[in-house]
Amino acid sequence: MKIVSRNEELLRGALSCIPQPSSRTSLASCNKLIRFEDISAAAFKIQCGVQKTPCMYSRLSKQYGMDIYLKKEFLQYTGSVKERGVLYLLMSLPQDQQRKGVIVASDSNFSMAVAYHASELRIPVFVIMSTSTSPARVRMCREYGAMVISYGTTDKDSQVHARRLAQENGYLYLEEEDSAVYLSGLGTVGLEMYEQVPKLDAVIFPAGGHCGLLAGSAAALKHLNPHISVIGVESETFPVLQQSLKAGHPTEDQACNNHHFYGDVSGVCFGSNSLQLTGKLVDKVVAVREEEILISMLRLLEYERATVDAEGAIGLAALVAGKLPELKGKRVAVVICSGNLELHLLQQCIARALTLDSRVCRFSLVISDCPADMSKLLEILAREEARVLDIKQERTFVTTELFTVEVICTVETRDKIHTAQLRNALLERYPATAWTER
């Protein structure tokens, strides 16, 4: 079904045909104007290859004073929304190129999606990864069906090697860019959300350097209803999109380090098409702090049983941080786009988030080195319903009077109010109690 809207002209005017830099040896795509029909065609073509993920009412709604609907794209097979663009990209390749195969060089969500969907389409696929890549990611790519080759100590080494193999063997070297085909595939998220949640007031997307999801979905949503507010959220540490919009061309934030915690959020701005679409169709771009992203991850884990990474949690972080007060009382959809966080990082993130949320705290105090005083301290903790996580006693290096012990205690509380109550109770009994600030 074709939906006709007066905003077709808006989409046509949002882009100009910009040649790709010569360094990109991937798709030789003349980036034609992205149209609503392109996104509709992509939705029809990929419907059997990707999940139509739920967009569900969240229990977080009451906490933040608005109707929040979460688009759970982390439920895709490879845990990322990138599958939509990748599948449409691969299905659009000429048959002779599909027979020769494709090659990618990174451990990103894009590469994981290429590994899986190329294998499903019976396209030979090679993934070049540096020797520093997580063993879990290497194993996963192999399980998806890709031929994984470890080469070099950095991503740049892997990319140079992949380009050389592509040139020598006739493979198509793919890297994430903002061709019309790829953006159309990502834009299908906007179509689905419009169908799933009637009377939407606003939609929040992750932004950052790789803003293809934001740009493609904005094109779909603004065509269907120009009154829907489209908002992008990026990290304050890497405000790549805001800098690029201000400059009028893609820029690279010198602070970008592509830390695995941030994923694509910290990547460089990869294309003029996405940038121009964002500048034309996106209503607002806001930035959030790392602490707010971590607390957002914690909220999603507790309230939605959703284990997501920074890219997946950053949209909700704007609501957690109170950066969008104009949405109070509105119907808001948030895209949770990725859930590929390595286990060791997940443990660190949750532990840090609990501390930031004032639910895990540490204090130290000095008591007499006798069982009765220790028993009294534990009695106070029990009365205040604090859960003891760890308790240590230091006798040797105590600088106070003899026969005393320094007790260092880590406890878990319900919330900030509960923490304050515990602190007051301890200070009343032990005035010299020292709290470790987060």
Secondary structure, DSSP 4 states (H G I P E B T S, - for coil): -PPP-TTHHHHHHH----PPPTT--S-----PPP-HHHHHHHHHHHTTTS----EEE-TTHHHHTSEEEEEEGGGSTTSBTHHHHHHHHHHTS-HHHHHH-EEE-SSSHHHHHHHHHHHHTT--EEEEE-TTS-HHHHHHHHHHT-EEEE--SSHHHHHHHHHHHHHHHTPEE------HHHHHHHHHHHHHHHHHSTT--EEEEE-SS--HHHHHHHHHHHHH-TTSEEEEEEESS--HHHHHHHHTS----TT----TTTGGGGSPP--HHHHHHHHHH--EEEEE-HHHHHHHHHHHHHHH-----HHHHHHHHHHHTT--GGGTTSEEEEEE-B----HHHHHHHHHHHHHHTTSEEEEEEEEESSHHHHHHHHHHHHHTTPEEEEEEEE-TT--SSTTEEEEEEEEE-SSHHHHHHHHHHHHHH-TT-EEE--
